[in-house]
Amino acid sequence: MLAKRIIPCLDVKSGRVVKGTNFLELRDAGNPVELAKRYNDDLADELVFLDITASHERRDTLKNLVRDVASEIDIPFTVGGGIRGVEDVRTILRNGADKTGINTAAVETPEVITEIAEVFGAQCVVVAIDAKRNYNPENGRTIIETNYGPCWFEVYTYGGRKPTGIDAVQWAMRAAELGAGELLVTSMDRDGTKIGYDNALNMAISTTVNVPLVASGGAGEPRHFKEAFTEGKADAALAASVFHYESYPVPVVKDYLRSMGVNVRI
């Protein structure tokens, strides 16, 4: 059985790591280079760097900062935000990334997923899906029963600013078919809440697609990581607040998971 991965996330705005709740009320969380070094030393399995305003501001990713972060780590490194096509990916990889995350451009121009995968390989293409619950059932949607009633999950773009009307489960299936090597699924409803991952969303996607799923949004304690793996069937769990503010450092989370029988790298 493949080991489950624990992945800290650096949400970067104006050169600083920030963290909010439900994609709003952002607050400073530190220097991205210093945090990256800490997570590398803590034996995190991977690191994700998201330039969260690049698409909204219609600019390129902060490549110099990406290079500075990459110079401090020797774990797999995914960079997203402002990635629009093959040349953007080439630039990011040349500055030290191993994989690239793509969200808005993939939704607006789905064929870009295939173009990037054909040039750099599917393992390089992480399609990020920001999804929010919609309790107004509509025909053609993937309806999921939850504790709060039936809902479907709607995809948002531009850093959670723009609803698209696209069903997240159906989009995940299409993204995988187009060549995505991995899906980074963030629950906008759970983001920053520390009440646990949205495992109804995670399981709906993980049991439908045949590529690895990284669960994101809602981690508040070690138990939530275990639930992401057992209930959400995720392959990896990404978190920010619990790591940035050292509520539960990466080694603490991994020790707990191992004690609960979850296969993780120590």
LOLUMDREN-951622 format. One line per 2 residues: number of its first residue (from 0); their letters; for each residue x, z, y of N, C-alpha, C. Coordinates in nm, 4 decimals. Each point is the difference from the previous one (the first is absolute). Last residue first. Layout:
residues N
NUM) a) X Z Y X Z Y X Z Y; ...
END
This chain:
residues 266
265) ir) 0.8057 0.7810 0.8224 0.0538 0.1195 0.0667 0.1440 -0.0240 0.0399; -0.4759 -0.3003 -0.1260 0.1454 0.0048 0.0014 0.0444 0.1219 0.0777
263) vn) -0.4703 -0.0306 -0.2822 0.0613 -0.0335 0.1281 0.1510 0.0074 -0.0137; -0.4938 0.0512 -0.2950 0.1356 -0.0540 -0.0107 0.0501 -0.0439 0.1363
261) vg) -0.3616 0.3988 -0.1361 0.0086 -0.1332 0.0603 0.1459 -0.0463 -0.0047; -0.1828 0.4407 -0.1408 0.0095 -0.1061 -0.1001 0.0015 -0.1409 0.0536
259) ms) 0.0046 0.4401 0.2305 -0.1350 -0.0372 -0.0420 0.0005 -0.1171 -0.0978; 0.3974 0.1653 0.2024 -0.0549 0.1156 -0.0713 -0.1401 -0.0273 -0.0526
257) rl) 0.2129 -0.3241 0.2688 0.0657 0.0075 -0.1299 -0.0551 0.1168 -0.0821; -0.1488 -0.0488 0.4413 -0.0514 -0.1076 -0.0850 0.0613 0.0063 -0.1392
255) yd) 0.1615 0.3031 0.3246 -0.1377 0.0302 -0.0394 -0.0528 -0.1054 -0.0962; 0.4195 -0.0741 0.1906 0.0067 0.1112 -0.0965 -0.1401 0.0354 -0.0493
253) kv) 0.0318 -0.3222 0.3422 0.0456 -0.0521 -0.1296 0.0087 0.1100 -0.1058; -0.1110 0.1203 0.4450 -0.1064 -0.0821 -0.0586 0.0405 -0.0500 -0.1381
251) vp) 0.3238 0.2273 0.2448 -0.1065 0.0934 -0.0388 -0.1134 -0.0753 -0.0683; 0.3618 -0.2471 0.1893 0.0369 0.0684 -0.1250 -0.1077 0.0966 -0.0491
249) vp) -0.0752 -0.2310 0.4224 -0.0039 -0.0863 -0.1184 0.0404 0.0741 -0.1276; -0.1945 0.3062 0.3901 0.1047 -0.1022 -0.0103 -0.0086 -0.0765 -0.1317
247) ys) -0.3672 0.2673 0.2877 0.0385 -0.0114 -0.1406 0.1050 -0.1110 -0.0098; -0.1023 0.1468 0.4233 -0.0969 0.0867 -0.0672 0.0329 0.0066 -0.1490
245) ey) 0.2318 -0.2438 0.3840 0.0579 0.0804 -0.1082 -0.0972 0.1038 -0.0583; -0.0498 -0.3717 0.3323 -0.0030 0.1364 0.0517 0.0421 0.1024 -0.1056
243) hf) -0.0042 -0.4673 -0.1106 0.0614 0.0085 0.1332 0.0107 0.1434 0.0499; -0.2258 -0.0923 -0.4175 0.1453 -0.0129 -0.0066 0.0648 0.0185 0.1380
241) vs) -0.4710 0.0083 -0.0542 0.0516 0.1081 -0.0845 0.1513 -0.0039 -0.0111; -0.2289 -0.3503 0.2474 -0.0042 0.1331 0.0623 0.0644 0.1082 -0.0853
239) aa) -0.0248 -0.4525 -0.1899 0.0768 0.0138 0.1235 0.0030 0.1452 0.0471; -0.0732 -0.3431 -0.4818 -0.0471 0.1061 0.0887 0.0917 0.0100 0.1205
237) la) -0.1417 -0.2944 -0.5013 0.0699 0.0010 0.1283 -0.0582 0.1109 0.0859; 0.0339 -0.1478 -0.5529 -0.0754 0.0698 0.1039 0.0860 0.0105 0.1243
235) ad) -0.0578 -0.3222 -0.4893 0.0850 0.0721 0.0942 -0.0900 0.0655 0.1032; -0.1935 -0.2249 -0.3569 0.1357 -0.0076 -0.0543 0.0993 0.0756 0.0875
233) ak) -0.5573 0.0858 -0.0847 0.1025 -0.0633 0.0831 0.1351 0.0012 -0.0707; -0.4714 0.1659 -0.1154 0.0768 -0.0937 -0.0816 0.1045 -0.0759 0.0816
231) ge) -0.3331 0.3663 0.1137 0.0048 -0.1283 0.0682 0.0750 -0.1074 -0.0749; -0.0395 0.4438 -0.1797 -0.1348 -0.0447 0.0344 -0.0015 -0.1388 0.0637
229) tf) 0.4183 0.1930 -0.1331 -0.0910 0.0199 -0.1130 -0.1404 -0.0517 0.0268; 0.3524 -0.0276 0.3346 0.0467 -0.0639 -0.1231 -0.1020 0.0096 -0.1126
227) ae) -0.0834 0.2075 0.4167 0.0158 -0.1434 0.0270 0.0409 -0.0756 -0.1254; -0.0218 0.4709 -0.0117 -0.1319 -0.0626 -0.0057 0.0069 -0.1488 0.0287
225) kf) 0.3946 0.2562 0.0441 -0.0397 -0.0078 -0.1400 -0.1344 -0.0708 -0.0137; 0.1466 0.0926 0.4300 0.0807 -0.1069 -0.0596 -0.0377 -0.0181 -0.1466
223) hr) -0.1950 0.3542 0.2371 -0.0579 -0.1286 0.0390 0.0789 -0.1178 -0.0568; 0.1485 0.4545 -0.0506 -0.1118 -0.0338 -0.0893 -0.0586 -0.1380 0.0317
221) pe) 0.3426 0.2033 0.2816 0.0459 -0.0675 -0.1214 -0.1119 -0.0430 -0.0941; -0.1276 0.0279 0.5131 0.0674 0.0955 -0.0883 0.0378 -0.0719 -0.1293
219) ga) -0.2029 -0.2358 0.3596 0.0182 0.1255 0.0707 0.0721 0.1061 -0.0800; -0.1551 -0.5729 0.0583 0.0776 0.1005 -0.0739 0.0194 0.1255 0.0846
217) gg) -0.2323 -0.4299 0.1315 -0.0701 0.1210 -0.0400 0.0795 0.1071 -0.0694; 0.1221 -0.5287 0.0321 -0.1025 0.0590 0.0836 -0.0646 0.1227 -0.0598
215) sa) 0.2212 -0.4040 -0.2979 0.0417 0.0519 0.1301 -0.1197 0.0590 0.0729; 0.2172 -0.2346 -0.5051 -0.1087 0.0699 0.0679 0.0522 0.0618 0.1290
213) vl) 0.1540 -0.4356 -0.3087 0.0525 0.1169 0.0697 -0.1148 0.0627 0.0771; 0.0406 -0.3526 -0.4486 -0.0714 0.0477 0.1178 0.0679 0.1250 0.0537
211) pv) 0.1295 -0.4674 -0.3361 0.0069 0.1424 0.0332 -0.0741 0.0335 0.1293; -0.1770 -0.4109 -0.2901 0.1261 0.0286 0.0684 0.0004 0.1474 0.0393
209) nv) -0.3709 -0.2562 -0.2025 0.1075 0.0194 -0.0976 0.1362 0.0146 0.0664; -0.5612 0.1137 0.1310 0.1149 -0.0885 0.0184 0.1092 0.0326 -0.1014
207) tt) -0.4053 0.2496 -0.0022 -0.0449 -0.1384 0.0167 0.1161 -0.0979 0.0092; 0.0159 0.4877 -0.0192 -0.0555 -0.0439 -0.1271 -0.0471 -0.1448 0.0042
205) si) 0.1784 0.2138 0.3885 0.1038 0.0045 -0.1043 -0.0510 -0.0480 -0.1352; -0.3006 0.0362 0.3806 0.0978 -0.1091 0.0119 0.0976 -0.0003 -0.1170
203) am) -0.3276 0.3361 0.0227 -0.0725 -0.1267 0.0028 0.0961 -0.1176 0.0057; 0.1696 0.4408 0.0339 -0.0335 -0.0378 -0.1363 -0.0735 -0.1337 -0.0036
201) nl) 0.1139 0.1811 0.4246 0.1192 -0.0336 -0.0771 -0.0341 -0.0471 -0.1409; -0.3511 0.1551 0.2833 0.0571 -0.1268 0.0463 0.1165 -0.0416 -0.0874
199) an) -0.1778 0.4155 -0.0821 -0.1038 -0.0974 -0.0329 0.0477 -0.1389 0.0395; 0.2616 0.3744 0.1144 0.0239 -0.0520 -0.1341 -0.1112 -0.0897 -0.0510
197) dy) 0.2229 0.1863 0.4602 -0.1323 -0.0531 -0.0349 0.0124 -0.0686 -0.1356; 0.3164 0.4266 0.1557 -0.0143 -0.1454 0.0023 -0.1437 -0.0415 -0.0322
195) gi) 0.1077 0.4850 0.2286 0.0182 -0.0731 -0.1248 -0.0244 -0.1483 0.0159; -0.0008 0.3348 0.3516 -0.1018 0.0460 -0.0959 0.0096 -0.0742 -0.1333
193) kt) 0.2443 -0.0440 0.4504 0.0576 0.0945 -0.0968 -0.1020 0.0539 -0.0991; -0.0048 -0.3351 0.3933 -0.0949 0.1105 -0.0176 0.0517 0.1102 -0.0915
191) gd) 0.1992 -0.4499 0.1373 0.0325 0.1177 0.0789 -0.0891 0.1203 -0.0203; -0.1951 -0.4405 -0.1848 0.1288 0.0011 0.0688 0.0174 0.1253 0.0854
189) rd) -0.3975 -0.1549 -0.2607 0.0792 0.1162 -0.0429 0.1295 0.0150 0.0785; -0.3099 -0.3636 0.0739 -0.0818 0.1214 0.0057 0.0811 0.1240 -0.0316
187) ms) 0.1855 -0.4355 -0.0401 -0.0089 0.0398 0.1399 -0.0809 0.1281 0.0153; 0.2931 -0.1823 -0.4211 -0.1350 0.0417 0.0351 -0.0005 0.0465 0.1438
185) tv) 0.3422 -0.3508 -0.2660 -0.0149 0.1170 0.0858 -0.1472 0.0252 0.0300; 0.3545 -0.2829 -0.3554 -0.1408 0.0207 0.0358 -0.0138 0.1311 0.0769
183) ll) 0.3613 -0.3959 -0.1766 0.0073 0.1298 0.0672 -0.1378 0.0260 0.0602; 0.2086 -0.3323 -0.4167 -0.1011 0.0261 0.1019 0.0202 0.1401 0.0555
181) eg) 0.3106 -0.4203 -0.2649 -0.0387 0.1396 0.0095 -0.1049 0.0123 0.1105; 0.1826 -0.4182 -0.1148 0.0630 0.0728 -0.1091 -0.0388 0.1457 -0.0043
179) ag) -0.2447 -0.4858 0.1759 0.0459 0.1335 0.0384 0.0598 0.0713 -0.1200; -0.2124 -0.4531 0.0118 0.1421 0.0258 -0.0202 0.0519 0.1339 0.0454
177) le) -0.4605 -0.2153 -0.0377 0.0800 -0.0837 0.0885 0.1493 0.0272 -0.0105; -0.3266 0.2586 -0.2401 -0.0024 -0.1373 -0.0513 0.0891 -0.0922 0.0828
175) aa) -0.0634 0.4425 0.1467 0.0800 -0.0021 -0.1227 0.0071 -0.1404 -0.0576; -0.2783 0.0663 0.3695 0.1402 0.0145 0.0406 0.0920 -0.0042 -0.1217
173) rm) -0.4679 0.0018 -0.0714 0.0484 -0.1290 0.0504 0.1472 0.0069 0.0385; -0.2123 0.3961 -0.1401 0.0055 -0.0954 -0.1104 0.0578 -0.1329 0.0465
171) aw) -0.0834 0.3257 0.3261 0.1133 0.0397 -0.0845 0.0168 -0.0976 -0.1154; -0.3770 -0.0487 0.2746 0.1218 -0.0471 0.0666 0.1242 0.0362 -0.0816
169) qv) -0.4152 0.1596 -0.1467 0.0070 -0.1442 -0.0181 0.1252 -0.0582 0.0645; -0.0848 0.4542 0.0639 0.0269 -0.0240 -0.1422 0.0141 -0.1491 -0.0262
167) ad) -0.1193 0.1405 0.4397 0.1383 0.0338 -0.0343 0.0329 -0.0285 -0.1460; -0.3519 -0.2609 0.3297 -0.0046 0.1022 -0.1040 0.1419 0.0262 -0.0513
165) ig) -0.1414 -0.1871 0.5008 0.0526 -0.0394 -0.1306 -0.0032 0.1197 -0.0944; -0.1062 -0.0189 0.4830 -0.1131 -0.0363 -0.0846 0.0408 -0.0395 -0.1404
163) tp) 0.2723 0.1648 0.3915 -0.0005 -0.1419 -0.0371 -0.1244 -0.0430 -0.0761; 0.1980 0.3826 0.3996 -0.0716 -0.0160 -0.1274 -0.0142 -0.1481 -0.0323
161) kr) 0.3795 0.2515 0.3153 -0.0963 -0.1090 -0.0112 -0.0661 -0.0029 -0.1377; 0.3462 0.3232 0.1459 -0.0828 -0.0208 0.1189 -0.1139 -0.0989 -0.0200
159) gg) 0.3879 0.1622 -0.2904 -0.1260 0.0724 -0.0111 -0.0943 -0.0193 0.1165; 0.4255 -0.2280 -0.0326 0.0230 0.1436 0.0001 -0.1275 0.0811 -0.0017
157) yt) -0.0261 -0.4781 -0.0351 0.0567 0.0417 0.1284 0.0103 0.1530 0.0098; -0.3562 -0.1423 -0.3581 0.1295 -0.0573 0.0370 0.0438 0.0528 0.1370
155) yv) -0.3569 0.1289 -0.4557 0.0271 -0.0016 0.1442 0.1393 -0.0582 0.0246; -0.4108 0.0156 -0.4191 0.1378 -0.0204 0.0441 0.0070 -0.0034 0.1525
153) ef) -0.3729 0.2594 -0.3315 0.0241 -0.1135 0.0898 0.1447 -0.0035 0.0457; -0.3228 0.2007 -0.4320 0.1161 0.0246 0.0853 0.0337 -0.1256 0.0799
151) wc) -0.4818 0.2293 -0.2132 0.1046 -0.0977 -0.0266 0.1113 0.0251 0.1002; -0.4106 0.3316 -0.2369 0.0630 -0.0636 0.1153 0.0866 -0.1161 -0.0472
149) pg) -0.3902 0.4274 -0.1566 0.0655 -0.1285 -0.0252 0.0583 -0.0598 0.1279; -0.0378 0.5382 -0.0300 -0.0899 -0.1130 -0.0178 0.0758 -0.1291 -0.0225
147) yn) 0.2044 0.4302 0.0452 -0.0816 -0.0133 0.1208 -0.0950 -0.1188 -0.0074; 0.3192 0.1081 -0.3423 -0.0725 0.1255 0.0210 -0.0941 -0.0063 0.1195
145) te) 0.1032 -0.4672 -0.2295 0.0843 0.1102 0.0441 -0.0857 0.1250 0.0161; 0.0064 -0.5492 -0.2125 -0.0707 0.1271 0.0106 0.0980 0.1105 0.0376
143) ii) 0.0201 -0.5424 0.1076 0.0639 0.1080 -0.0737 -0.0783 0.1280 0.0239; -0.0256 -0.5829 0.0519 -0.0604 0.1294 0.0312 0.0570 0.1069 -0.0929
141) tr) 0.1380 -0.4966 0.1967 0.0292 0.0841 -0.1156 -0.0482 0.1402 0.0323; -0.2274 -0.4575 0.2161 0.1052 0.1013 0.0144 0.0233 0.0726 -0.1327
139) gn) -0.3440 -0.3378 0.0884 0.1322 -0.0582 -0.0160 0.1143 0.0983 0.0152; -0.4553 0.1151 0.2402 0.0148 -0.0879 -0.1155 0.1412 -0.0571 -0.0039
137) ep) -0.0680 0.4723 0.2303 -0.0326 -0.1388 0.0272 0.0190 -0.0810 -0.1269; -0.0372 0.5551 0.2097 0.0185 -0.0960 -0.1100 -0.0460 -0.1410 0.0395
135) ny) 0.1787 0.4180 0.2843 -0.1107 -0.0945 0.0119 0.0176 -0.1077 -0.1063; 0.3149 0.3623 0.1016 -0.1153 0.0473 -0.0777 -0.1253 -0.0861 0.0202
133) nr) 0.5661 -0.0259 0.0195 -0.1156 -0.0532 0.0706 -0.1227 0.0329 -0.0854; 0.5663 0.1524 0.0528 -0.1290 0.0012 -0.0673 -0.1106 -0.0565 0.0905
131) ka) 0.5204 -0.1573 0.0325 -0.0876 0.1072 0.0468 -0.1344 -0.0096 -0.0701; 0.5673 -0.1872 -0.0190 -0.1413 -0.0093 -0.0365 -0.0775 0.1234 0.0439
129) di) 0.4878 -0.3176 0.0071 -0.0582 0.1149 0.0685 -0.1512 -0.0093 -0.0176; 0.4441 -0.2213 -0.2605 -0.1440 -0.0064 0.0209 -0.0460 0.1298 0.0642
127) av) 0.4762 -0.3216 -0.1098 -0.0570 0.1273 0.0441 -0.1482 -0.0201 0.0303; 0.3851 -0.2573 -0.3182 -0.1168 -0.0213 0.0854 -0.0619 0.1360 0.0304
125) vv) 0.5028 -0.1778 -0.1481 -0.0911 0.1142 -0.0094 -0.1160 -0.0272 0.0951; 0.4316 -0.2883 -0.2304 -0.1239 -0.0084 0.0777 -0.0907 0.1193 -0.0295
123) cq) 0.4271 -0.1093 -0.2174 0.0291 0.0226 0.1415 -0.1267 0.0127 0.0834; 0.0121 -0.1112 -0.4691 0.0411 0.1399 0.0147 0.0269 0.0364 0.1449
121) ag) -0.1029 -0.4507 -0.1428 -0.1174 0.0859 0.0169 0.0391 0.1455 0.0237; 0.3264 -0.4052 0.1499 -0.0444 0.0658 -0.1222 -0.1147 0.0957 0.0281
119) fv) 0.2250 -0.3132 0.3147 0.0763 0.1227 -0.0238 -0.0364 0.0721 -0.1295; -0.1960 -0.4310 0.1398 0.1358 -0.0023 0.0552 0.0815 0.1205 -0.0456
117) ea) -0.4592 -0.0500 -0.1245 0.0731 -0.1143 -0.0546 0.1442 -0.0038 0.0487; -0.3024 0.3281 0.1702 0.0334 0.0266 -0.1404 0.0816 -0.1139 -0.0601
115) ie) -0.1686 -0.0481 0.4391 0.1069 0.1003 -0.0041 0.0445 0.0258 -0.1436; -0.3643 -0.2924 0.0633 0.1215 -0.0572 0.0604 0.1167 0.0983 -0.0081
113) ti) -0.4311 0.1431 -0.1366 0.0607 -0.0912 -0.0968 0.1312 -0.0563 0.0534; -0.2494 0.2640 0.2917 0.0430 0.0830 -0.1132 0.0738 -0.0864 -0.1012
111) ve) -0.2145 -0.1996 0.3687 0.1336 0.0485 0.0321 0.0524 0.0898 -0.1119; -0.4469 -0.1860 0.0106 0.1021 -0.0807 -0.0676 0.1416 0.0463 0.0312
109) pt) -0.3992 0.1946 0.2097 0.0337 0.0468 -0.1352 0.1109 -0.0785 -0.0691; -0.1535 0.1109 0.5008 0.0557 -0.1218 -0.0594 0.0449 0.0329 -0.1423
107) ev) -0.2251 0.3328 0.2460 -0.0354 -0.1143 0.0847 0.0492 -0.1326 -0.0556; 0.0992 0.4129 -0.2222 -0.1456 -0.0132 0.0078 -0.0376 -0.1270 0.0766
105) aa) 0.4544 0.1117 -0.0243 -0.0486 -0.0377 -0.1328 -0.1509 -0.0197 0.0011; 0.2186 0.1586 0.3879 0.0266 -0.1423 -0.0213 -0.0522 -0.0469 -0.1344
103) tn) -0.0377 0.4648 0.1018 -0.0825 -0.0844 0.0875 0.0209 -0.1475 -0.0265; 0.2750 0.2880 -0.2772 -0.1411 0.0362 0.0033 -0.0791 -0.1017 0.0812
101) ig) 0.5089 0.1193 -0.2720 -0.0741 -0.0925 0.0849 -0.1482 0.0306 -0.0102; 0.5463 0.1856 -0.1256 -0.1430 0.0248 -0.0033 -0.0705 -0.0925 0.0973
99) tk) 0.4904 -0.0255 -0.2915 -0.0701 -0.0070 0.1269 -0.1487 0.0237 -0.0203; 0.5204 0.1277 -0.2450 -0.1344 -0.0565 -0.0130 -0.0651 -0.0035 0.1374
97) da) 0.4437 0.1365 -0.0342 -0.0073 -0.0569 -0.1348 -0.1334 -0.0691 -0.0240; 0.3150 0.1000 0.4757 -0.1180 0.0307 -0.0811 0.0118 -0.0634 -0.1379
95) gn) 0.3286 -0.0484 0.3718 0.0132 0.1106 -0.0924 -0.1210 0.0358 -0.0838; 0.1009 -0.3718 0.3271 0.0297 0.1247 0.0705 -0.0120 0.1224 -0.0896
93) rl) -0.0987 -0.4425 -0.1486 0.1385 -0.0063 0.0470 0.0413 0.1279 0.0722; -0.4479 -0.0546 -0.1370 0.0866 0.0189 -0.1166 0.1473 -0.0009 0.0407
91) it) -0.3190 -0.0934 0.3322 -0.0088 0.1403 -0.0417 0.0907 0.0270 -0.1194; -0.0380 -0.4456 0.1559 0.0655 0.0845 0.0995 0.0029 0.1461 -0.0441
89) rv) -0.2402 -0.3103 -0.2634 0.1444 -0.0238 -0.0109 0.0768 0.0907 0.0958; -0.4676 0.0003 0.0281 0.0470 0.0689 -0.1200 0.1508 -0.0150 -0.0139
87) de) -0.2074 -0.2379 0.3416 -0.0020 0.1431 0.0309 0.0521 0.0810 -0.1186; -0.0542 -0.4602 -0.0615 0.1146 0.0292 0.0852 0.0058 0.1462 0.0408
85) vg) -0.3725 -0.1608 -0.2625 0.1273 -0.0031 -0.0729 0.1177 0.0391 0.0881; -0.4613 0.1727 0.1903 0.0333 -0.1114 -0.0867 0.1390 0.0112 -0.0581
83) ri) -0.2309 0.3338 0.2802 -0.0958 -0.1107 0.0076 0.0302 -0.1145 -0.0962; 0.0811 0.5617 0.1455 0.0481 -0.1044 -0.0910 -0.1043 -0.1121 -0.0046
81) gg) -0.0285 0.4349 0.2414 0.0420 -0.1194 0.0720 0.0558 -0.1104 -0.0865; -0.0245 0.4392 -0.2371 -0.0377 0.0026 0.1412 0.0530 -0.1231 0.0703
79) gv) 0.2204 0.2663 -0.4471 -0.1183 -0.0752 0.0382 -0.0300 0.0163 0.1474; 0.3868 0.0962 -0.4398 -0.0248 -0.0040 0.1448 -0.1219 -0.0861 0.0286
77) tf) 0.2861 0.2912 -0.4253 -0.1041 -0.0961 0.0372 -0.0261 0.0103 0.1496; 0.3982 0.1442 -0.3888 -0.0453 0.0136 0.1385 -0.0992 -0.1113 0.0328
75) pi) 0.2984 0.2914 -0.4277 -0.0787 -0.1167 0.0405 -0.0738 0.0248 0.1318; 0.4382 0.2795 -0.0524 -0.1205 -0.0114 -0.0821 -0.0785 -0.1219 0.0461
73) di) 0.4016 0.2049 0.1997 0.0338 -0.0880 -0.1116 -0.1143 -0.0035 -0.1013; 0.1163 0.1217 0.5734 -0.0672 0.0249 -0.1281 0.0507 -0.0958 -0.1076
71) es) 0.1184 0.0068 0.4813 0.0070 0.1400 -0.0401 -0.0554 0.0269 -0.1396; -0.0002 -0.4280 0.2409 0.1408 0.0397 -0.0145 0.0153 0.1424 -0.0513
69) av) -0.4275 -0.1928 0.1093 0.0532 -0.0527 -0.1256 0.1435 0.0455 -0.0249; -0.2110 0.1026 0.4141 -0.0557 0.0782 -0.1098 0.0618 -0.0424 -0.1330
67) dr) 0.1171 -0.2464 0.3799 0.0559 0.1350 0.0093 -0.0512 0.0878 -0.1142; -0.1771 -0.4357 0.0437 0.1393 -0.0047 -0.0438 0.0630 0.1393 0.0011
65) vl) -0.4328 -0.0481 0.1733 -0.0016 -0.0209 -0.1453 0.1421 0.0017 -0.0539; -0.0506 0.0038 0.4590 -0.0294 0.1307 -0.0562 -0.0074 -0.0063 -0.1519
63) nk) 0.0563 -0.3993 0.2297 0.1203 0.0814 0.0177 -0.0197 0.1395 -0.0575; -0.3661 -0.3106 0.0028 0.1017 -0.0284 -0.1017 0.1259 0.0842 0.0160
61) lt) -0.5257 0.0207 0.1184 0.1196 0.0554 0.0640 0.1198 -0.0126 -0.0941; -0.4238 -0.3512 -0.0093 0.0364 0.1347 -0.0441 0.1302 0.0433 0.0680
59) dr) -0.3018 -0.3621 0.2585 0.0763 0.0133 -0.1233 0.0262 0.1465 -0.0320; -0.4451 -0.1393 0.2771 0.1446 -0.0099 0.0153 0.0669 0.0155 -0.1356
57) re) -0.4821 0.0678 0.1793 0.0408 -0.1383 -0.0287 0.1489 -0.0213 0.0283; -0.2908 0.4044 0.0127 0.0727 -0.0436 0.1190 0.0548 -0.1420 -0.0138
55) hs) -0.2344 0.1953 -0.3616 -0.0893 0.0163 0.1143 0.0658 -0.0526 0.1272; 0.2608 0.0142 -0.3914 -0.1029 -0.1040 -0.0082 -0.0927 0.0057 0.1211
53) at) 0.3368 0.3344 -0.0279 0.0580 -0.1340 0.0136 -0.1060 -0.1094 -0.0029; -0.0223 0.5037 -0.0464 -0.0636 -0.0704 0.1120 0.0495 -0.1441 0.0144
51) id) 0.1536 0.3184 -0.3461 -0.1461 0.0007 -0.0022 -0.0678 -0.0708 0.1163; 0.4354 -0.0083 -0.3251 -0.0052 -0.0151 0.1455 -0.1478 -0.0173 0.0356
49) lf) 0.2296 0.2250 -0.4481 -0.1072 -0.0824 0.0542 0.0042 0.0041 0.1525; 0.2957 0.1164 -0.4822 0.0108 0.0011 0.1461 -0.1080 -0.0932 0.0529
47) vl) 0.1394 0.2809 -0.4920 -0.0767 -0.1039 0.0692 0.0107 0.0232 0.1502; 0.2857 0.1343 -0.4903 -0.0367 0.0329 0.1372 -0.0761 -0.1179 0.0593
45) ed) 0.1263 0.2353 -0.5258 0.0047 -0.1135 0.0918 -0.0314 0.0517 0.1399; 0.0647 0.3103 -0.3463 0.0191 -0.1203 -0.0810 0.0135 -0.1258 0.0853
43) al) 0.1676 0.5077 0.1324 -0.1235 -0.0781 0.0018 0.0260 -0.1290 -0.0771; 0.3176 0.3818 0.0811 -0.0264 -0.0808 -0.1187 -0.1421 -0.0562 -0.0040
41) dd) 0.2464 0.2543 0.3531 -0.0996 0.0730 -0.0799 -0.0394 -0.0748 -0.1278; 0.2956 -0.1891 0.3272 0.0674 0.1150 -0.0600 -0.0934 0.0805 -0.0907
39) ny) -0.1810 -0.3573 0.2441 0.0974 -0.0550 -0.0938 0.0704 0.1136 -0.0736; -0.2870 0.1128 0.3453 -0.0742 -0.0421 -0.1188 0.0908 -0.0632 -0.1041
37) rk) 0.1873 0.1320 0.4170 -0.0496 0.1177 -0.0722 -0.0699 -0.0415 -0.1297; 0.1411 -0.3404 0.2923 0.1141 0.0623 -0.0681 -0.0454 0.1218 -0.0807
35) al) -0.3192 -0.2096 0.2712 0.0362 -0.0861 -0.1126 0.1150 0.0605 -0.0795; -0.1302 0.2085 0.4016 -0.0961 0.0236 -0.1072 0.0350 -0.0827 -0.1234
33) ev) 0.2583 -0.0686 0.3859 0.0246 0.1338 -0.0550 -0.0952 0.0311 -0.1155; -0.0628 -0.4024 0.2347 0.1268 -0.0054 -0.0724 0.0294 0.1355 -0.0652
31) pn) -0.3879 -0.0463 0.2797 -0.0108 -0.0701 -0.1280 0.1293 -0.0043 -0.0803; -0.1730 0.3944 0.3375 0.0865 -0.1178 0.0077 -0.0011 -0.0728 -0.1346
29) ga) -0.4297 0.3147 0.1444 0.1444 0.0035 -0.0127 0.0690 -0.1341 0.0135; -0.4802 0.1381 0.0519 0.0434 0.0643 -0.1244 0.1505 -0.0066 -0.0203
27) dr) -0.4450 -0.0403 0.3962 0.1382 -0.0265 -0.0378 0.0377 0.0778 -0.1256; -0.5059 -0.1679 0.0910 0.0917 0.0989 0.0539 0.1402 -0.0258 -0.0550
25) le) -0.5383 -0.2438 0.0616 0.1371 -0.0019 -0.0489 0.0839 0.1079 0.0680; -0.5065 -0.1465 -0.0379 0.0620 0.1253 0.0446 0.1422 0.0134 -0.0536
23) lf) -0.2727 -0.3393 -0.2921 -0.0138 0.0347 0.1411 0.0777 0.1284 0.0306; -0.0809 -0.2129 -0.4418 0.0686 -0.1011 0.0803 -0.0061 0.0294 0.1504
21) nt) -0.1592 0.3127 -0.3297 -0.0880 -0.1177 0.0005 0.0517 -0.1094 0.0929; 0.2761 0.3849 0.0988 -0.1092 0.0206 -0.0936 -0.0970 -0.1163 0.0139
19) gk) 0.5626 0.0359 0.0962 -0.1288 0.0371 0.0563 -0.0994 0.0320 -0.1091; 0.5696 -0.0848 0.1334 -0.1018 0.0228 -0.1019 -0.1270 0.0458 0.0677
17) vv) 0.5384 -0.2486 0.0857 -0.1197 0.0679 0.0480 -0.0945 0.0224 -0.1175; 0.5502 -0.1400 0.1472 -0.0972 0.0181 -0.1067 -0.1170 0.0788 0.0557
15) rg) 0.3066 -0.3224 0.3172 -0.0135 0.1337 -0.0551 -0.0987 -0.0004 -0.1153; 0.1055 -0.3879 0.2813 0.1267 0.0504 -0.0488 -0.0027 0.1395 -0.0581
13) sk) -0.3919 -0.2429 0.1645 0.0959 0.0152 0.1098 0.1285 0.0692 -0.0452; -0.3099 0.0390 -0.3738 -0.0530 -0.0511 0.1261 0.1008 0.0306 0.1094
11) vd) -0.0711 0.0189 -0.5865 0.0869 -0.0037 0.1183 -0.0723 -0.0634 0.1190; -0.0449 0.2546 -0.5122 -0.0832 -0.0765 0.0930 0.0695 0.0040 0.1348
9) lc) 0.1731 0.0949 -0.5142 0.0330 0.0138 0.1412 -0.0906 -0.0922 0.0804; -0.0195 0.2467 -0.5185 -0.0290 -0.1129 0.0885 0.0365 0.0358 0.1438
7) pi) 0.1202 0.1481 -0.5630 -0.0268 0.0373 0.1389 -0.0218 -0.1248 0.0859; -0.0618 0.0611 -0.5435 0.0505 -0.0842 0.1084 -0.0365 0.0576 0.1368
5) ir) 0.0353 0.0530 -0.5834 -0.0359 0.0774 0.1185 0.0679 -0.0656 0.1198; -0.1497 -0.1671 -0.5381 0.0899 0.0022 0.1161 -0.0586 0.0812 0.1151
3) ka) -0.0182 -0.0199 -0.5792 -0.0782 -0.0095 0.1224 0.0928 0.0194 0.1197; 0.1555 -0.2017 -0.4896 -0.0072 0.1192 0.0838 -0.0853 -0.0271 0.1229
1) lm) -0.0750 -0.2560 -0.4743 0.0774 -0.0065 0.1227 -0.0178 0.1270 0.0810; -0.0314 -0.0319 -0.5421 -0.0844 0.0000 0.1190 0.0883 0.0000 0.1245
END
